[in-house]
Amino acid sequence: MRIALVCPYSLDVPGGVGTHTLGLARWLVEEGHDAFVVAPGRREVDRGVPVHLLGDSRAFAFNGSTANLAVRPAQARRARDLVADADVVHVHEPLTPGIAYAAARAARRLVVTHHASFTVPSAAAWVLRRRAARLGPRTSIAVSAAAAETARLVAGITPTIIPNAITLPPAAPKLTGAIPTVLFVGRRDDPRKGYPVFARMAELLAGRARFVAVGPGGDRDGREGAVELLPQATDAELSDQLRGARVVVAPNLGGESFGLVLVEALAHGCSLVASELPAFRDVLGDADVVTWFRPGDADAGARALAQRLALPPDVSGARAIAERFSWEVVGPRVLRQYRSAPLS
């Protein structure tokens, strides 16, 4: 099949939807399909799959974060042209302004995935439902129960829940040091990710672990209080950091629908200390490899981290959970949705 995967968010800015879209496209190509990605962005790098970049994006504040969308009419026209000959068009966040909505309306056979989880005022829900009604027949997916509830409110649908997935790294021994490493992975300048909570936890436990923050939020490597900063790490460097980490902390404050970073951490054999958010609970349940704490409470987070550091790591248990979210497991479920999607 010729499959177009449309990501509304700029690939120049790291994010879960972009990671998910590229990972799915790579798996589809490996399975013998003619898959390609359409997305905003300008950075021409090898992403392991054909990518059509649509240029600059515009930043919009949304759901406590920033969405970088391509909203110019010329970009929408280009997106429509690129997907015109695809057997299936898979649009992520189809109701976002710009290229995603344009591509969804142009698709001959449409599959959509809803990623976001947010509170919807009744007036906004009415507007979004009208927008959704203009889309043709489609098969709808949500990545979690939280995202499915938002989709029900904004689109009037009951989507099939198929989780996010990752490309499993090769199984490899953990790189351990004399002092345990504790990681924060994410955008430090995104309020939802809760970096200040992590920084405070590092202050409270300074000397008991090495604290490292990997992800955008500055121009250069350095140090901020008790935390080492790696804002420009490549994917390979992030993987190395995860292999060397004992614990990954996810101090997110809300607005999450899945938590891809949790699964990535488990795939590298890390234990977790995480905010007890419904979306994170949906992914991990009562797994022994995670210790929960109240969102925004750095003192509780530090206590949870101290407890986790006192426990022996369970590398094989962490990896076993991550394997449930591999493309080898999740990809065939998405492919079945493609094959059953209605023609418009």
N, C-alpha and C positions, 0 to 999 in steps of 0.2 A: 504493500500500500504506500501511496505517497501521502505523507502526514505532515501538516503544518502545525507547529506548536507556537502559540503567540503568548509572549510575556509582556504585560503592560509596563513593567518597571525597567528602568535603565540598567543594562548589564554592567555599566561603568561603576555602579554602586553595589557593593556586596549585599545580598539579601536572600531570604529563604525561598521566595517564589522563583527567582532566577536560578538558584541552585537546583531546585526541584525540576524546573523546566529543562535545563541542560542535561541533568542526569537522566531524565526520562528519554530525551532525544538520543542520547548516546546508547542507551539500552536498546531502543528501537532499531537504530542502525546496526548494532551488533546482531539483532535478530533478523536482519535482512531487509528491513523496510527502508524506504526512501524518505527519511525524516529530516526536517530542517526547522530552524528557530527564527522567528521574526520578533524583534525587540528594539527599543530605543538603545542608543549608545553610539560611541565613536571609537572606542579603543579596539583596534584590530589586533586581536591575539588569537592564538590557536586554542579553541575551546573544545576540540575533539569532535566537532559536529558542524555541519554547514549552518552559518548564522548570517542572516540579513539584518544589518544594523540600519536604523532609520534616523540616526543623527541625534541632535541635542534634545534634552528633556527639560521639562519645567518642574520645579519643586512645589508641591502642594502639601500643606499641613493636613494630616488626616489620622484619626485614631491614635492621637498622642505621638505620632511619628511623622516622617516625611515621605511622601510618595513622589518619585521622579518619573513623570509621564510625558509621552510624546503626544501633543494635542494639536499640532498644526494641521490644517486641512490637507496639505500636500502629503504629510506623513500618513494620514488616514487613507488617502487614495493609494499610496504606495503599498500599504498593508493589504488593502483589498486586492490589488493587482497580484501581489505575491502569493496569496492563498487561493486564487481563483481556480487553479487547476488541481488542487489537492483533493484526494479522495476523502480525507477527514481533516477537519480543522479543529484543533484542540485549543481553546482559548482559556487562559487563566485569568480569573477576576474579570468576567465578561462585561460587567456593568461599569467598569472604570471608564472615565472619559478618554477619548483619543483612539489609539490604534486597536485596542482590544475590542471595544464595542463595534468599531467599523468592520473588523475582520469577522466578528461573530455574525453580523448581519449579512455578510457576503458569502458565508459558508454554504456549500451544497449539503454537507453532512457535518453537523455540529456537535461537539462534545465540550462541555465547560466544566471548569473546576473552581469552586469557591474556597478560598483560603482564609479569609478574614473572619474575625469574631469581634463584634462591637455592639454597643447599645444603639438601638435605632429609634429615634423619636417618631411618633406616629405620622407626622407630616412628611418626614423624610422617607419613611417606608412607603407611603402612598406614591411619592414621586418615583422612587426606584422601581416599584411594581409596574408603573406605567412604562418605564424604560424597558423593563424585562419583557413586558408583553409584546414589544416590537420585535423581539427576537423570534426566529422561526422555531420549528420543532427541534428538540435537542435532547441529549442525554446529559444529566447533571450529576456531578461528583462533588463531595465535600471532603476535606482532609481530616475532619474530626467531628465529634458531636457538637462542639461549640460552633464550628463553622457551618454545620448543617442547620443549626437553629437560626443563625443569622441569614442564611440563604432562604429559609422558610419565610422569614419576616420580609425580606427585601425582594424576593422573586416569586413568592407564593408556590414554592416547589418543595418536594421531599427528596433530596438527593441521596444517591448511594454513597456511603462513607467508605472511602479508600484512602488509607493514610499516606502521608509523605513518605518518601523512601530515600535511601542513600546508596551510593556505590561503595560497597564494603572494601576497606583497605585490606591488603594481604595480612594474614595473621603473622605477627612478629612479636618477639620478646619486648617487654616493657623496658624503657631506658630509665633506670632508677639512679638517683643520686643519694648522697649522704643525708640530705635534707629533702623532705617531700616538696613537690611543686604543686601549687594550686593555681588553676587557670580561670580567668574570665574570658569568654569568647563573644565578641559582639561589638556593636558601635557604641563607643563611650559617650558620644554626643546625642544618643537617642534616649530620651528620658524613660521610655518603657523598659529599657534593658537593665536599669537599676545599678549602673556602675558605681555611683556614690555609696551604695550599700556595700558593695564588694570592697571598695577602698577603706571604708570604716571597719569592716571585718578584718582586713589586713592589718590595720593599726592595732586592733584589739589582740591579734594573735601574732604580732611581729616577733620574729625570732623562732617561731615554731614551724614555719614553712617558708618557702620561696613563693611569692605572689607575683603572677604575671598576667597582664591584660593584653589580649591579642585582638586587634581590630581597629577600624578607623576611629579618628577622634583627635588627630594631631598630625604634624608633619614629619616627625622624626622619632626614632627610638630614644628612650630616656628613662627617667624615673620620676614618679610622683608619690611622695611620701614613702610608704612601704611597698609600693607596687612598681614593678618593671613594666615599661610600655613598649609594645611592638605594633605600631599602627600600620606598618607597611608590609606585613608578613604575606608571603605568597601562600598558595594552597599547600605546596610541599612543605613550607616552613611551619604552617599551622599543623600539618599532620605530624611533623617531628615534635612540636610542642606537646601535642596530645599524647604521643607515645611516651614522652617523658613525664607526663603529669600523673599524679596520684589521684587528685580530685578536680573536677570541674564544678564551679559554682555558677548557678543560674539564678541571679537575684531579681529576676524580672518583676515588674510592678503590676502588669496587667496588659490587656489588649492582645494576648497571644492566642493562637488557635491550635498550635501543635507543639512546637519546640524542637526543630530539626537539630539544633546544636546538642540537645540531650542525646539523641540517637548517635550523632557523630562521636560524641565523647565515649559512649558505651562501646562503639565499634573499635575504639582504640584501647579498650580495657580500663577506662577510668571509672571511678566511683563518682557519685553526684551528691551535691548539696543544693537544693532547689526551693524556690518559692512555691508554696502550696497553691498553685493556680489550677482551676478545673481542667484546662487544656493539658497541662503537664500531667495531672493525675490520670487523664484519659490514656495517655501514652504509657505511663509507667506503673499505674496501679499501686500495689503494695510491694513492689520489688525490693529485695533486700539491699540492692546496690545504691539506693537513694535515701538520704535523710532530708526531711522536709522542715521548712520554717515559715513563719508568718511573713507575707510579703511586706517589704519595707522596714522590717525590724532587724537592724544590723546586730544588735546584741543577741537576739535569738539565733540569727544566722551564724554568729561566731561560736555560740554554744553547739549548734548542730555540726559545724565544721570540726570543732575540737573532738566531738564524739566520733565523727567519721574517720578522722585521722588516727584515732586510737584503735580502729578496727583493721584487721588484715584485708588487703585488697582482694577482690574476687574477679579476676580478669576474665576467666572463662564464663562466669555467670553474666557479666556485663556484655560480653561478645554474643552470647546466646540470645539475649534480648534484642540486640541490634540486628541480628540475622533475620528476625521477623519483619524488619523494615528494609530489607535489601530489595533492589530492583528485581532480582531473580524471583522473589516472592510476590512483590507488589505489581511489577510490570505486567504479568499475564492478566491480572484483574483489570487493569486499565485497557489492555488490548481487547478484552471481551466487550468492554463498553464501546469501543470503536466499531466493532463488528455488528453490534446491535443498534447502533445509532440510526435514527430515522433520516430519510432524505427530506430536504426542505422543499 
